[in-house]
Amino acid sequence: MSEKPEESGYWAANIRIVTWCLVIWATVSFGFGILLRPLLSGIPVGGTDLGFWFAQQGSILVFLALIFFYAWRMNRLDREFGVDEQ
């Protein structure tokens, strides 16, 4: 079963968006919350340090922002390729 060029372009764009979202999510949750926590410990945010904030709240807020970004971007991509819900 061969795909049309439009379908492969759509899925390539979709995979690119998903990949970037996962990279951002991993960087914020694992990188800032765990690996870079000692470097961020001197920056105060809301009564605690920035590393702890990322580990407890920041990664969740970034994850929620990524969900909304993905939905918005996929709606735009669907319209570009003519597969949107009317």
N, C-alpha and C positions, 0 to 999 in steps of 0.2 A: 504494500500500500504506500504509494508515494504522496508526499505532501506538496501542496502548491507553494510557490515562493512566498506568498503572503502569509501562509500559515507558519512557515519556518521563521520568517521575520517577526511575526507576532510572538512565537514561543521564545525566540532568542532575546527579544526585548523583555519578556516576562521573566526569564531566568536571570537576566542582568539585573533587573529591579530586585528580585528576591535575593540574589547574591549580595548586592550592596546593603540591603536591609539587614541581612544576617551578619555581615561584616561590622556594621555600625552597632548592632545589638551585642555582638560578642566583645567588641572593643570596650563598650561602655560597661557591660555587666562584669565580664571577666577581667578585662584590662584595667579599668578605672577602679572597680570595686575590690579586686584581689591583688593583681600584680603591681599596680601603681599606687596602692593604698599608702605605703610608707612615704612616698613622695608627696602625696596630697594631704597628709595628716596635719601639716602646718597651716593649712588654709581654713579659717573658720567659716562655717555656714550654719546658720540657725542654731547656734549653741553646741554644735559638734564639728568634727572636721570633715573636709570634702570627701575623703576616701570612704568614710563611714556613711555619709549621705548618699554617695553613689551606690554603695552596696545595699542600703536599706530602701531608699526612695528614688534616687536618680535613675537607676536602671529600669525601674517599673514605669516611671514617667516617660522615659525615652522609648520603651517598648510600646506604650500606648500611642505615643506620637508616631511611631513607625507603622502601627496598624492603620491609623487615619491617613498617613501619607500613602501607604500601599493601596488602600481603597480608592483614594483620590486619583493616584497615578494610573491604576488599572482601569478605572472608568474612562480616563482620557485615552489610554491606549486602546481600549475597546472601541471607542468612537473613531479613532484613527484608522483602525483596521475593519470597521463596519460590523463588529460583532457585539455591539452594545445592546442592552435591553431597552426597548422603545417604550 
